[in-house]
């Protein structure tokens, strides 16, 4: 049994802690994964991904803070984060912004970079908590935060950014 399952109240000495007939490692639980050890110094301080998953959320998904930039995307104000979600759980994802940096939260959106396309994900900006929230249900894609004003300028000038 993982430490995570113990933290949510399961007993490591029992296969079915709550007696509902489902083995603890296969329980469907609402959990939050927190990622905050990024290699770059960007606008993002932390990413929280919450989902209802079987077993430990850290076994169900993976977030990679990519070192390489994706050169044809302009207006990026964060790193590039690959999120692998092989079971295709619905992920509620929050990007926590560094309040010491200079930005207009209403100009920021999350961009999904897939194998064949790029699209702005419906993004909810919370100025009070300095967060951008999105829903993710893809199995594998790269995400970044972009300044939508700069992306539009980039599209108009040189066809950079979103196709």
Secondary structure by P-SEA (a helix, b strand, c coil): ccaaaaaaccccccccccccccccccccccbbbbbccccccccccbbbbbbbcccccccccccccccccccccccccccbbbbbbccccccbbbbbcccccccccccbbbbbbcccccccccccccccccbbbbbbccccbbbbbbcaaaaaaaaaccccccc
